[in-house]
């Protein structure tokens, strides 16, 4: 399992409200775990959408595969 790094994020009020709404209907124990999952899924999609010739995309894919 990947390590956990404590991080403080500044989120818009609307984003927090949406997280609370989804959290109320999910099995997640905390808003942090839900936000982590949502971010991971969204970032995976963005990385996949980047072209293979994109150095940043290749780097992120290698990191994701190493830590996954």
C-alpha positions, 0 to 999 in steps of 0.5 A: 500500500502506498504511504500517506502524506498529510496535505492541506488543500484549499477547496471551494465551498461547492467542492466541500459540499459535493464531497459531503453529499457523496460521503453521506451515501458512500462507505468511506469513513472520512472525507479525506479518504473519499477525496483521495479516491476521487483525486486518484481516479481523476488524475489517472484519467488525466494522465491516460489522456496525455499523449505518450510523447508527453514527458510529464505523462510518462513520468506520472505513469511510471510513478503510478505503476511503481506505487500502485 
